[in-house]
Amino acid sequence: MTDAKSAANEGLRRFRKWLESLGMPLTLKDLGVPKEDLPDVINRCMEDHGDIVPGYMPLDRNAVSAIFSSVVE
């Protein structure tokens, strides 16, 4: 039996592999969004929500930035 973090990482690896098999883009670069546009992407995500993007887990600007930064390339 594996620990929860290892199981989550394996699930993410398999999910990415499945998305790749469908030809889905996995990064902003794959979508044609240059790295230089990252601040604008983050601002657009935040603009209708103020300081917090609501959802299952509310996200502040730092969290949104970390998520987009992890998929920029």
N, CA, C and O atoms as a Tripos MOL2 file, in Angstrom:
@<TRIPOS>MOLECULE
protein
  292   291    73     0     0
PROTEIN
NO_CHARGES

@<TRIPOS>ATOM
      1 N           0.8480   -1.1840    0.0000 N.3       1 MET1
      2 CA          0.0000    0.0000    0.0000 C.3       1 MET1
      3 C           0.8940    1.2490    0.0000 C.2       1 MET1
      4 O           1.9420    1.2620    0.6470 O.2       1 MET1
      5 N           0.4850    2.2830   -0.7170 N.am      2 THR2
      6 CA          1.2900    3.4980   -0.8160 C.3       2 THR2
      7 C           0.7020    4.5950    0.0650 C.2       2 THR2
      8 O          -0.4530    4.5320    0.4860 O.2       2 THR2
      9 N           1.5240    5.5920    0.3270 N.am      3 ASP3
     10 CA          1.0220    6.7230    1.0940 C.3       3 ASP3
     11 C           0.1440    7.6020    0.1950 C.2       3 ASP3
     12 O           0.1590    7.4620   -1.0280 O.2       3 ASP3
     13 N          -0.6050    8.4920    0.8040 N.am      4 ALA4
     14 CA         -1.5860    9.3110    0.0780 C.3       4 ALA4
     15 C          -0.9280   10.1930   -0.9790 C.2       4 ALA4
     16 O          -1.4740   10.3480   -2.0710 O.2       4 ALA4
     17 N           0.2290   10.7700   -0.6770 N.am      5 LYS5
     18 CA          0.8960   11.6440   -1.6440 C.3       5 LYS5
     19 C           1.3620   10.8610   -2.8630 C.2       5 LYS5
     20 O           1.2230   11.3330   -3.9920 O.2       5 LYS5
     21 N           1.9090    9.6830   -2.6530 N.am      6 SER6
     22 CA          2.3390    8.8420   -3.7720 C.3       6 SER6
     23 C           1.1510    8.4260   -4.6320 C.2       6 SER6
     24 O           1.2390    8.4170   -5.8600 O.2       6 SER6
     25 N           0.0570    8.0860   -3.9920 N.am      7 ALA7
     26 CA         -1.1480    7.6930   -4.7260 C.3       7 ALA7
     27 C          -1.6860    8.8710   -5.5390 C.2       7 ALA7
     28 O          -2.1000    8.6970   -6.6850 O.2       7 ALA7
     29 N          -1.6810   10.0690   -4.9470 N.am      8 ALA8
     30 CA         -2.1510   11.2530   -5.6650 C.3       8 ALA8
     31 C          -1.2540   11.5470   -6.8540 C.2       8 ALA8
     32 O          -1.7460   11.8540   -7.9390 O.2       8 ALA8
     33 N           0.0580   11.4560   -6.6630 N.am      9 ASN9
     34 CA          0.9860   11.7090   -7.7700 C.3       9 ASN9
     35 C           0.8140   10.6960   -8.8930 C.2       9 ASN9
     36 O           0.8930   11.0530  -10.0690 O.2       9 ASN9
     37 N           0.5830    9.4510   -8.5450 N.am     10 GLU10
     38 CA          0.3490    8.4330   -9.5650 C.3      10 GLU10
     39 C          -0.9570    8.7080  -10.3110 C.2      10 GLU10
     40 O          -1.0280    8.5390  -11.5280 O.2      10 GLU10
     41 N          -1.9780    9.1280   -9.5870 N.am     11 GLY11
     42 CA         -3.2410    9.4890  -10.2400 C.3      11 GLY11
     43 C          -3.0620   10.6520  -11.1950 C.2      11 GLY11
     44 O          -3.6140   10.6430  -12.2950 O.2      11 GLY11
     45 N          -2.3000   11.6470  -10.7910 N.am     12 LEU12
     46 CA         -2.0310   12.7840  -11.6780 C.3      12 LEU12
     47 C          -1.2360   12.3560  -12.9120 C.2      12 LEU12
     48 O          -1.5180   12.8070  -14.0220 O.2      12 LEU12
     49 N          -0.2460   11.4870  -12.7180 N.am     13 ARG13
     50 CA          0.5520   10.9980  -13.8470 C.3      13 ARG13
     51 C          -0.3380   10.2750  -14.8590 C.2      13 ARG13
     52 O          -0.2240   10.4890  -16.0660 O.2      13 ARG13
     53 N          -1.2100    9.4310  -14.3570 N.am     14 ARG14
     54 CA         -2.1010    8.6940  -15.2550 C.3      14 ARG14
     55 C          -3.1090    9.6160  -15.9300 C.2      14 ARG14
     56 O          -3.4380    9.4180  -17.1000 O.2      14 ARG14
     57 N          -3.6020   10.6190  -15.2100 N.am     15 PHE15
     58 CA         -4.5420   11.5790  -15.7930 C.3      15 PHE15
     59 C          -3.8700   12.3540  -16.9260 C.2      15 PHE15
     60 O          -4.4560   12.5230  -17.9960 O.2      15 PHE15
     61 N          -2.6370   12.8270  -16.6930 N.am     16 ARG16
     62 CA         -1.8850   13.5320  -17.7440 C.3      16 ARG16
     63 C          -1.6930   12.6380  -18.9660 C.2      16 ARG16
     64 O          -1.8590   13.0800  -20.1020 O.2      16 ARG16
     65 N          -1.3420   11.3750  -18.7190 N.am     17 LYS17
     66 CA         -1.1350   10.4330  -19.8310 C.3      17 LYS17
     67 C          -2.4260   10.2580  -20.6280 C.2      17 LYS17
     68 O          -2.3960   10.1950  -21.8570 O.2      17 LYS17
     69 N          -3.5420   10.1820  -19.9400 N.am     18 TRP18
     70 CA         -4.8330   10.0530  -20.6120 C.3      18 TRP18
     71 C          -5.1400   11.3000  -21.4370 C.2      18 TRP18
     72 O          -5.5690   11.2010  -22.5870 O.2      18 TRP18
     73 N          -4.9170   12.4830  -20.8390 N.am     19 LEU19
     74 CA         -5.1380   13.7240  -21.5840 C.3      19 LEU19
     75 C          -4.2540   13.7800  -22.8230 C.2      19 LEU19
     76 O          -4.7100   14.1830  -23.8930 O.2      19 LEU19
     77 N          -2.9950   13.3780  -22.6870 N.am     20 GLU20
     78 CA         -2.0890   13.3390  -23.8360 C.3      20 GLU20
     79 C          -2.6270   12.4020  -24.9130 C.2      20 GLU20
     80 O          -2.5410   12.7140  -26.1000 O.2      20 GLU20
     81 N          -3.1820   11.2560  -24.5140 N.am     21 SER21
     82 CA         -3.7060   10.2930  -25.4870 C.3      21 SER21
     83 C          -4.8810   10.8730  -26.2770 C.2      21 SER21
     84 O          -5.1630   10.4370  -27.3930 O.2      21 SER21
     85 N          -5.5600   11.8560  -25.6910 N.am     22 LEU22
     86 CA         -6.6720   12.5200  -26.3700 C.3      22 LEU22
     87 C          -6.2060   13.7020  -27.2160 C.2      22 LEU22
     88 O          -6.9910   14.2970  -27.9540 O.2      22 LEU22
     89 N          -4.9190   14.0340  -27.1000 N.am     23 GLY23
     90 CA         -4.3940   15.1780  -27.8250 C.3      23 GLY23
     91 C          -4.7000   16.5100  -27.1510 C.2      23 GLY23
     92 O          -4.6500   17.5630  -27.7870 O.2      23 GLY23
     93 N          -5.0160   16.4550  -25.8630 N.am     24 MET24
     94 CA         -5.3440   17.6830  -25.1290 C.3      24 MET24
     95 C          -4.0720   18.4510  -24.7780 C.2      24 MET24
     96 O          -3.0450   17.8480  -24.4650 O.2      24 MET24
     97 N          -4.1400   19.7880  -24.8280 N.am     25 PRO25
     98 CA         -2.9900   20.5760  -24.3900 C.3      25 PRO25
     99 C          -2.8110   20.4530  -22.8780 C.2      25 PRO25
    100 O          -3.7850   20.3850  -22.1290 O.2      25 PRO25
    101 N          -1.5490   20.4260  -22.4430 N.am     26 LEU26
    102 CA         -1.2590   20.2670  -21.0230 C.3      26 LEU26
    103 C          -0.6030   21.4990  -20.4140 C.2      26 LEU26
    104 O          -0.4910   21.6080  -19.1920 O.2      26 LEU26
    105 N          -0.1730   22.4210  -21.2570 N.am     27 THR27
    106 CA          0.4890   23.6220  -20.7550 C.3      27 THR27
    107 C          -0.0940   24.8480  -21.4590 C.2      27 THR27
    108 O          -0.7570   24.7360  -22.4900 O.2      27 THR27
    109 N           0.1660   26.0030  -20.8850 N.am     28 LEU28
    110 CA         -0.2310   27.2410  -21.5640 C.3      28 LEU28
    111 C           0.5160   27.3780  -22.8800 C.2      28 LEU28
    112 O          -0.0340   27.8800  -23.8600 O.2      28 LEU28
    113 N           1.7640   26.9340  -22.9050 N.am     29 LYS29
    114 CA          2.5550   26.9620  -24.1410 C.3      29 LYS29
    115 C           1.8590   26.1440  -25.2320 C.2      29 LYS29
    116 O           1.8050   26.5630  -26.3890 O.2      29 LYS29
    117 N           1.3250   24.9680  -24.8560 N.am     30 ASP30
    118 CA          0.5900   24.1290  -25.8080 C.3      30 ASP30
    119 C          -0.6180   24.8630  -26.3870 C.2      30 ASP30
    120 O          -1.0340   24.5960  -27.5140 O.2      30 ASP30
    121 N          -1.1750   25.7890  -25.6080 N.am     31 LEU31
    122 CA         -2.3320   26.5650  -26.0440 C.3      31 LEU31
    123 C          -1.9310   27.8190  -26.8330 C.2      31 LEU31
    124 O          -2.7850   28.5610  -27.3180 O.2      31 LEU31
    125 N          -0.6100   28.0380  -26.9490 N.am     32 GLY32
    126 CA         -0.1310   29.2060  -27.6660 C.3      32 GLY32
    127 C          -0.0340   30.4590  -26.8090 C.2      32 GLY32
    128 O           0.0630   31.5680  -27.3360 O.2      32 GLY32
    129 N          -0.0600   30.2900  -25.4930 N.am     33 VAL33
    130 CA          0.0430   31.4240  -24.5760 C.3      33 VAL33
    131 C           1.5090   31.5700  -24.1760 C.2      33 VAL33
    132 O           2.0520   30.6920  -23.5040 O.2      33 VAL33
    133 N           2.1630   32.6710  -24.5790 N.am     34 PRO34
    134 CA          3.5700   32.8460  -24.2140 C.3      34 PRO34
    135 C           3.7430   33.1270  -22.7240 C.2      34 PRO34
    136 O           2.8610   33.6880  -22.0750 O.2      34 PRO34
    137 N           4.8880   32.7290  -22.2040 N.am     35 LYS35
    138 CA          5.2080   32.9080  -20.7910 C.3      35 LYS35
    139 C           5.0650   34.3710  -20.3600 C.2      35 LYS35
    140 O           4.6720   34.6530  -19.2280 O.2      35 LYS35
    141 N           5.3800   35.2820  -21.2530 N.am     36 GLU36
    142 CA          5.3020   36.7130  -20.9500 C.3      36 GLU36
    143 C           3.8760   37.1680  -20.6530 C.2      36 GLU36
    144 O           3.6800   38.1890  -19.9930 O.2      36 GLU36
    145 N           2.8840   36.4270  -21.1310 N.am     37 ASP37
    146 CA          1.4780   36.7830  -20.9220 C.3      37 ASP37
    147 C           0.9240   36.2670  -19.5960 C.2      37 ASP37
    148 O          -0.2340   36.5290  -19.2710 O.2      37 ASP37
    149 N           1.7280   35.5410  -18.8310 N.am     38 LEU38
    150 CA          1.2510   34.9460  -17.5880 C.3      38 LEU38
    151 C           0.6390   35.9730  -16.6300 C.2      38 LEU38
    152 O          -0.4320   35.7070  -16.0850 O.2      38 LEU38
    153 N           1.2670   37.1320  -16.3990 N.am     39 PRO39
    154 CA          0.6280   38.1120  -15.5040 C.3      39 PRO39
    155 C          -0.7620   38.5420  -15.9830 C.2      39 PRO39
    156 O          -1.6640   38.7380  -15.1690 O.2      39 PRO39
    157 N          -0.9350   38.6880  -17.2960 N.am     40 ASP40
    158 CA         -2.2350   39.0710  -17.8370 C.3      40 ASP40
    159 C          -3.2590   37.9570  -17.6380 C.2      40 ASP40
    160 O          -4.4160   38.2300  -17.3190 O.2      40 ASP40
    161 N          -2.8450   36.7130  -17.8230 N.am     41 VAL41
    162 CA         -3.7370   35.5680  -17.6090 C.3      41 VAL41
    163 C          -4.2120   35.5480  -16.1530 C.2      41 VAL41
    164 O          -5.3950   35.3450  -15.8820 O.2      41 VAL41
    165 N          -3.2870   35.7600  -15.2270 N.am     42 ILE42
    166 CA         -3.6280   35.7640  -13.7990 C.3      42 ILE42
    167 C          -4.5730   36.9250  -13.4900 C.2      42 ILE42
    168 O          -5.5610   36.7470  -12.7780 O.2      42 ILE42
    169 N          -4.2780   38.1010  -14.0180 N.am     43 ASN43
    170 CA         -5.1490   39.2600  -13.7850 C.3      43 ASN43
    171 C          -6.5550   39.0160  -14.3140 C.2      43 ASN43
    172 O          -7.5360   39.3700  -13.6590 O.2      43 ASN43
    173 N          -6.6580   38.4190  -15.4860 N.am     44 ARG44
    174 CA         -7.9840   38.1450  -16.0500 C.3      44 ARG44
    175 C          -8.7490   37.1300  -15.2130 C.2      44 ARG44
    176 O          -9.9680   37.2200  -15.0730 O.2      44 ARG44
    177 N          -8.0430   36.1870  -14.6700 N.am     45 CYS45
    178 CA         -8.6850   35.1940  -13.8040 C.3      45 CYS45
    179 C          -9.2380   35.8470  -12.5420 C.2      45 CYS45
    180 O         -10.3060   35.4770  -12.0560 O.2      45 CYS45
    181 N          -8.5040   36.8150  -12.0220 N.am     46 MET46
    182 CA         -8.8720   37.4500  -10.7570 C.3      46 MET46
    183 C          -9.8640   38.6030  -10.9220 C.2      46 MET46
    184 O         -10.5510   38.9520   -9.9610 O.2      46 MET46
    185 N          -9.9590   39.2010  -12.1050 N.am     47 GLU47
    186 CA        -10.6550   40.4790  -12.2430 C.3      47 GLU47
    187 C         -12.1220   40.4700  -11.8360 C.2      47 GLU47
    188 O         -12.6170   41.4880  -11.3520 O.2      47 GLU47
    189 N         -12.8180   39.3910  -12.0070 N.am     48 ASP48
    190 CA        -14.2360   39.3530  -11.6430 C.3      48 ASP48
    191 C         -14.4720   38.8820  -10.2100 C.2      48 ASP48
    192 O         -15.6130   38.8140   -9.7510 O.2      48 ASP48
    193 N         -13.3830   38.5590   -9.5070 N.am     49 HIS49
    194 CA        -13.5370   37.9560   -8.1850 C.3      49 HIS49
    195 C         -12.9030   38.7500   -7.0550 C.2      49 HIS49
    196 O         -13.0290   38.3610   -5.8930 O.2      49 HIS49
    197 N         -12.2380   39.8290   -7.3540 N.am     50 GLY50
    198 CA        -11.5700   40.5790   -6.2860 C.3      50 GLY50
    199 C         -10.3500   39.8410   -5.7840 C.2      50 GLY50
    200 O          -9.4900   39.4490   -6.5720 O.2      50 GLY50
    201 N         -10.2680   39.6490   -4.4810 N.am     51 ASP51
    202 CA         -9.0790   39.0490   -3.8760 C.3      51 ASP51
    203 C          -9.1120   37.5230   -3.8280 C.2      51 ASP51
    204 O          -8.0700   36.8900   -3.6570 O.2      51 ASP51
    205 N         -10.2900   36.9290   -3.9760 N.am     52 ILE52
    206 CA        -10.4330   35.4810   -3.8310 C.3      52 ILE52
    207 C         -11.2910   34.9200   -4.9630 C.2      52 ILE52
    208 O         -12.3900   35.4130   -5.2190 O.2      52 ILE52
    209 N         -10.7860   33.8870   -5.6390 N.am     53 VAL53
    210 CA        -11.5800   33.1640   -6.6260 C.3      53 VAL53
    211 C         -12.3500   32.1010   -5.8570 C.2      53 VAL53
    212 O         -11.7390   31.2330   -5.2350 O.2      53 VAL53
    213 N         -13.6820   32.1520   -5.8870 N.am     54 PRO54
    214 CA        -14.4640   31.1940   -5.0970 C.3      54 PRO54
    215 C         -14.4440   29.8040   -5.7280 C.2      54 PRO54
    216 O         -14.0890   29.6420   -6.8960 O.2      54 PRO54
    217 N         -14.8200   28.8340   -4.9600 N.am     55 GLY55
    218 CA        -14.9190   27.4690   -5.4490 C.3      55 GLY55
    219 C         -14.8110   26.4950   -4.2970 C.2      55 GLY55
    220 O         -14.8970   26.8840   -3.1320 O.2      55 GLY55
    221 N         -14.6220   25.2250   -4.6260 N.am     56 TYR56
    222 CA        -14.4840   24.1960   -3.5880 C.3      56 TYR56
    223 C         -13.3940   24.5960   -2.6060 C.2      56 TYR56
    224 O         -13.5300   24.4300   -1.3930 O.2      56 TYR56
    225 N         -12.3040   25.1300   -3.1620 N.am     57 MET57
    226 CA        -11.2030   25.6350   -2.3390 C.3      57 MET57
    227 C         -10.9220   27.0600   -2.8110 C.2      57 MET57
    228 O         -10.2860   27.2330   -3.8510 O.2      57 MET57
    229 N         -11.3720   28.0870   -2.0880 N.am     58 PRO58
    230 CA        -11.1510   29.4650   -2.5090 C.3      58 PRO58
    231 C          -9.6580   29.7410   -2.7060 C.2      58 PRO58
    232 O          -8.8240   29.3170   -1.9060 O.2      58 PRO58
    233 N          -9.3390   30.4550   -3.7820 N.am     59 LEU59
    234 CA         -7.9440   30.6960   -4.1480 C.3      59 LEU59
    235 C          -7.6340   32.1880   -4.1390 C.2      59 LEU59
    236 O          -8.3730   32.9870   -4.7150 O.2      59 LEU59
    237 N          -6.5390   32.5580   -3.4820 N.am     60 ASP60
    238 CA         -6.0920   33.9470   -3.5320 C.3      60 ASP60
    239 C          -5.1390   34.1160   -4.7220 C.2      60 ASP60
    240 O          -4.8530   33.1520   -5.4320 O.2      60 ASP60
    241 N          -4.6570   35.3250   -4.9340 N.am     61 ARG61
    242 CA         -3.7870   35.6200   -6.0740 C.3      61 ARG61
    243 C          -2.5250   34.7440   -6.0600 C.2      61 ARG61
    244 O          -2.0780   34.2940   -7.1160 O.2      61 ARG61
    245 N          -1.9530   34.5000   -4.8840 N.am     62 ASN62
    246 CA         -0.7490   33.6620   -4.8030 C.3      62 ASN62
    247 C          -1.0350   32.2360   -5.2650 C.2      62 ASN62
    248 O          -0.2220   31.6380   -5.9690 O.2      62 ASN62
    249 N          -2.1690   31.6970   -4.8790 N.am     63 ALA63
    250 CA         -2.5290   30.3300   -5.2810 C.3      63 ALA63
    251 C          -2.7860   30.2650   -6.7830 C.2      63 ALA63
    252 O          -2.3270   29.3410   -7.4550 O.2      63 ALA63
    253 N          -3.5210   31.2450   -7.3080 N.am     64 VAL64
    254 CA         -3.8010   31.2820   -8.7500 C.3      64 VAL64
    255 C          -2.4880   31.4010   -9.5260 C.2      64 VAL64
    256 O          -2.2990   30.7260  -10.5390 O.2      64 VAL64
    257 N          -1.6000   32.2440   -9.0570 N.am     65 SER65
    258 CA         -0.2980   32.4220   -9.6960 C.3      65 SER65
    259 C           0.5040   31.1200   -9.6730 C.2      65 SER65
    260 O           1.1180   30.7530  -10.6750 O.2      65 SER65
    261 N           0.5010   30.4290   -8.5470 N.am     66 ALA66
    262 CA          1.2390   29.1620   -8.4340 C.3      66 ALA66
    263 C           0.6820   28.1160   -9.3900 C.2      66 ALA66
    264 O           1.4410   27.3750  -10.0150 O.2      66 ALA66
    265 N          -0.6310   28.0550   -9.5050 N.am     67 ILE67
    266 CA         -1.2590   27.0650  -10.4060 C.3      67 ILE67
    267 C          -0.8800   27.3540  -11.8550 C.2      67 ILE67
    268 O          -0.4270   26.4580  -12.5670 O.2      67 ILE67
    269 N          -1.0610   28.5930  -12.2960 N.am     68 PHE68
    270 CA         -0.7250   28.9160  -13.6820 C.3      68 PHE68
    271 C           0.7660   28.8020  -13.9470 C.2      68 PHE68
    272 O           1.1690   28.3950  -15.0360 O.2      68 PHE68
    273 N           1.5890   29.1530  -12.9730 N.am     69 SER69
    274 CA          3.0370   29.0410  -13.1490 C.3      69 SER69
    275 C           3.4600   27.5700  -13.3170 C.2      69 SER69
    276 O           4.4440   27.2730  -13.9940 O.2      69 SER69
    277 N           2.7130   26.6740  -12.7000 N.am     70 SER70
    278 CA          3.0650   25.2510  -12.7940 C.3      70 SER70
    279 C           2.7210   24.6470  -14.1590 C.2      70 SER70
    280 O           3.1940   23.5590  -14.4860 O.2      70 SER70
    281 N           1.9160   25.3320  -14.9480 N.am     71 VAL71
    282 CA          1.5290   24.8000  -16.2640 C.3      71 VAL71
    283 C           1.9200   25.7320  -17.4100 C.2      71 VAL71
    284 O           1.4220   25.5880  -18.5260 O.2      71 VAL71
    285 N           2.8020   26.6770  -17.1360 N.am     72 VAL72
    286 CA          3.1690   27.6280  -18.1770 C.3      72 VAL72
    287 C           3.9700   26.9480  -19.2830 C.2      72 VAL72
    288 O           3.7900   27.2730  -20.4570 O.2      72 VAL72
    289 N           4.8570   26.0030  -18.9300 N.am     73 GLU73
    290 CA          5.6510   25.2750  -19.9470 C.3      73 GLU73
    291 C           5.6740   23.8080  -19.6270 C.2      73 GLU73
    292 O           6.2840   23.0270  -20.3560 O.2      73 GLU73
@<TRIPOS>BOND
     1     1     2 1
     2     2     3 1
     3     3     4 2
     4     3     5 am
     5     5     6 1
     6     6     7 1
     7     7     8 2
     8     7     9 am
     9     9    10 1
    10    10    11 1
    11    11    12 2
    12    11    13 am
    13    13    14 1
    14    14    15 1
    15    15    16 2
    16    15    17 am
    17    17    18 1
    18    18    19 1
    19    19    20 2
    20    19    21 am
    21    21    22 1
    22    22    23 1
    23    23    24 2
    24    23    25 am
    25    25    26 1
    26    26    27 1
    27    27    28 2
    28    27    29 am
    29    29    30 1
    30    30    31 1
    31    31    32 2
    32    31    33 am
    33    33    34 1
    34    34    35 1
    35    35    36 2
    36    35    37 am
    37    37    38 1
    38    38    39 1
    39    39    40 2
    40    39    41 am
    41    41    42 1
    42    42    43 1
    43    43    44 2
    44    43    45 am
    45    45    46 1
    46    46    47 1
    47    47    48 2
    48    47    49 am
    49    49    50 1
    50    50    51 1
    51    51    52 2
    52    51    53 am
    53    53    54 1
    54    54    55 1
    55    55    56 2
    56    55    57 am
    57    57    58 1
    58    58    59 1
    59    59    60 2
    60    59    61 am
    61    61    62 1
    62    62    63 1
    63    63    64 2
    64    63    65 am
    65    65    66 1
    66    66    67 1
    67    67    68 2
    68    67    69 am
    69    69    70 1
    70    70    71 1
    71    71    72 2
    72    71    73 am
    73    73    74 1
    74    74    75 1
    75    75    76 2
    76    75    77 am
    77    77    78 1
    78    78    79 1
    79    79    80 2
    80    79    81 am
    81    81    82 1
    82    82    83 1
    83    83    84 2
    84    83    85 am
    85    85    86 1
    86    86    87 1
    87    87    88 2
    88    87    89 am
    89    89    90 1
    90    90    91 1
    91    91    92 2
    92    91    93 am
    93    93    94 1
    94    94    95 1
    95    95    96 2
    96    95    97 am
    97    97    98 1
    98    98    99 1
    99    99   100 2
   100    99   101 am
   101   101   102 1
   102   102   103 1
   103   103   104 2
   104   103   105 am
   105   105   106 1
   106   106   107 1
   107   107   108 2
   108   107   109 am
   109   109   110 1
   110   110   111 1
   111   111   112 2
   112   111   113 am
   113   113   114 1
   114   114   115 1
   115   115   116 2
   116   115   117 am
   117   117   118 1
   118   118   119 1
   119   119   120 2
   120   119   121 am
   121   121   122 1
   122   122   123 1
   123   123   124 2
   124   123   125 am
   125   125   126 1
   126   126   127 1
   127   127   128 2
   128   127   129 am
   129   129   130 1
   130   130   131 1
   131   131   132 2
   132   131   133 am
   133   133   134 1
   134   134   135 1
   135   135   136 2
   136   135   137 am
   137   137   138 1
   138   138   139 1
   139   139   140 2
   140   139   141 am
   141   141   142 1
   142   142   143 1
   143   143   144 2
   144   143   145 am
   145   145   146 1
   146   146   147 1
   147   147   148 2
   148   147   149 am
   149   149   150 1
   150   150   151 1
   151   151   152 2
   152   151   153 am
   153   153   154 1
   154   154   155 1
   155   155   156 2
   156   155   157 am
   157   157   158 1
   158   158   159 1
   159   159   160 2
   160   159   161 am
   161   161   162 1
   162   162   163 1
   163   163   164 2
   164   163   165 am
   165   165   166 1
   166   166   167 1
   167   167   168 2
   168   167   169 am
   169   169   170 1
   170   170   171 1
   171   171   172 2
   172   171   173 am
   173   173   174 1
   174   174   175 1
   175   175   176 2
   176   175   177 am
   177   177   178 1
   178   178   179 1
   179   179   180 2
   180   179   181 am
   181   181   182 1
   182   182   183 1
   183   183   184 2
   184   183   185 am
   185   185   186 1
   186   186   187 1
   187   187   188 2
   188   187   189 am
   189   189   190 1
   190   190   191 1
   191   191   192 2
   192   191   193 am
   193   193   194 1
   194   194   195 1
   195   195   196 2
   196   195   197 am
   197   197   198 1
   198   198   199 1
   199   199   200 2
   200   199   201 am
   201   201   202 1
   202   202   203 1
   203   203   204 2
   204   203   205 am
   205   205   206 1
   206   206   207 1
   207   207   208 2
   208   207   209 am
   209   209   210 1
   210   210   211 1
   211   211   212 2
   212   211   213 am
   213   213   214 1
   214   214   215 1
   215   215   216 2
   216   215   217 am
   217   217   218 1
   218   218   219 1
   219   219   220 2
   220   219   221 am
   221   221   222 1
   222   222   223 1
   223   223   224 2
   224   223   225 am
   225   225   226 1
   226   226   227 1
   227   227   228 2
   228   227   229 am
   229   229   230 1
   230   230   231 1
   231   231   232 2
   232   231   233 am
   233   233   234 1
   234   234   235 1
   235   235   236 2
   236   235   237 am
   237   237   238 1
   238   238   239 1
   239   239   240 2
   240   239   241 am
   241   241   242 1
   242   242   243 1
   243   243   244 2
   244   243   245 am
   245   245   246 1
   246   246   247 1
   247   247   248 2
   248   247   249 am
   249   249   250 1
   250   250   251 1
   251   251   252 2
   252   251   253 am
   253   253   254 1
   254   254   255 1
   255   255   256 2
   256   255   257 am
   257   257   258 1
   258   258   259 1
   259   259   260 2
   260   259   261 am
   261   261   262 1
   262   262   263 1
   263   263   264 2
   264   263   265 am
   265   265   266 1
   266   266   267 1
   267   267   268 2
   268   267   269 am
   269   269   270 1
   270   270   271 1
   271   271   272 2
   272   271   273 am
   273   273   274 1
   274   274   275 1
   275   275   276 2
   276   275   277 am
   277   277   278 1
   278   278   279 1
   279   279   280 2
   280   279   281 am
   281   281   282 1
   282   282   283 1
   283   283   284 2
   284   283   285 am
   285   285   286 1
   286   286   287 1
   287   287   288 2
   288   287   289 am
   289   289   290 1
   290   290   291 1
   291   291   292 2
@<TRIPOS>SUBSTRUCTURE
     1 MET1         2 RESIDUE 1 A MET
     2 THR2         6 RESIDUE 1 A THR
     3 ASP3        10 RESIDUE 1 A ASP
     4 ALA4        14 RESIDUE 1 A ALA
     5 LYS5        18 RESIDUE 1 A LYS
     6 SER6        22 RESIDUE 1 A SER
     7 ALA7        26 RESIDUE 1 A ALA
     8 ALA8        30 RESIDUE 1 A ALA
     9 ASN9        34 RESIDUE 1 A ASN
    10 GLU10       38 RESIDUE 1 A GLU
    11 GLY11       42 RESIDUE 1 A GLY
    12 LEU12       46 RESIDUE 1 A LEU
    13 ARG13       50 RESIDUE 1 A ARG
    14 ARG14       54 RESIDUE 1 A ARG
    15 PHE15       58 RESIDUE 1 A PHE
    16 ARG16       62 RESIDUE 1 A ARG
    17 LYS17       66 RESIDUE 1 A LYS
    18 TRP18       70 RESIDUE 1 A TRP
    19 LEU19       74 RESIDUE 1 A LEU
    20 GLU20       78 RESIDUE 1 A GLU
    21 SER21       82 RESIDUE 1 A SER
    22 LEU22       86 RESIDUE 1 A LEU
    23 GLY23       90 RESIDUE 1 A GLY
    24 MET24       94 RESIDUE 1 A MET
    25 PRO25       98 RESIDUE 1 A PRO
    26 LEU26      102 RESIDUE 1 A LEU
    27 THR27      106 RESIDUE 1 A THR
    28 LEU28      110 RESIDUE 1 A LEU
    29 LYS29      114 RESIDUE 1 A LYS
    30 ASP30      118 RESIDUE 1 A ASP
    31 LEU31      122 RESIDUE 1 A LEU
    32 GLY32      126 RESIDUE 1 A GLY
    33 VAL33      130 RESIDUE 1 A VAL
    34 PRO34      134 RESIDUE 1 A PRO
    35 LYS35      138 RESIDUE 1 A LYS
    36 GLU36      142 RESIDUE 1 A GLU
    37 ASP37      146 RESIDUE 1 A ASP
    38 LEU38      150 RESIDUE 1 A LEU
    39 PRO39      154 RESIDUE 1 A PRO
    40 ASP40      158 RESIDUE 1 A ASP
    41 VAL41      162 RESIDUE 1 A VAL
    42 ILE42      166 RESIDUE 1 A ILE
    43 ASN43      170 RESIDUE 1 A ASN
    44 ARG44      174 RESIDUE 1 A ARG
    45 CYS45      178 RESIDUE 1 A CYS
    46 MET46      182 RESIDUE 1 A MET
    47 GLU47      186 RESIDUE 1 A GLU
    48 ASP48      190 RESIDUE 1 A ASP
    49 HIS49      194 RESIDUE 1 A HIS
    50 GLY50      198 RESIDUE 1 A GLY
    51 ASP51      202 RESIDUE 1 A ASP
    52 ILE52      206 RESIDUE 1 A ILE
    53 VAL53      210 RESIDUE 1 A VAL
    54 PRO54      214 RESIDUE 1 A PRO
    55 GLY55      218 RESIDUE 1 A GLY
    56 TYR56      222 RESIDUE 1 A TYR
    57 MET57      226 RESIDUE 1 A MET
    58 PRO58      230 RESIDUE 1 A PRO
    59 LEU59      234 RESIDUE 1 A LEU
    60 ASP60      238 RESIDUE 1 A ASP
    61 ARG61      242 RESIDUE 1 A ARG
    62 ASN62      246 RESIDUE 1 A ASN
    63 ALA63      250 RESIDUE 1 A ALA
    64 VAL64      254 RESIDUE 1 A VAL
    65 SER65      258 RESIDUE 1 A SER
    66 ALA66      262 RESIDUE 1 A ALA
    67 ILE67      266 RESIDUE 1 A ILE
    68 PHE68      270 RESIDUE 1 A PHE
    69 SER69      274 RESIDUE 1 A SER
    70 SER70      278 RESIDUE 1 A SER
    71 VAL71      282 RESIDUE 1 A VAL
    72 VAL72      286 RESIDUE 1 A VAL
    73 GLU73      290 RESIDUE 1 A GLU
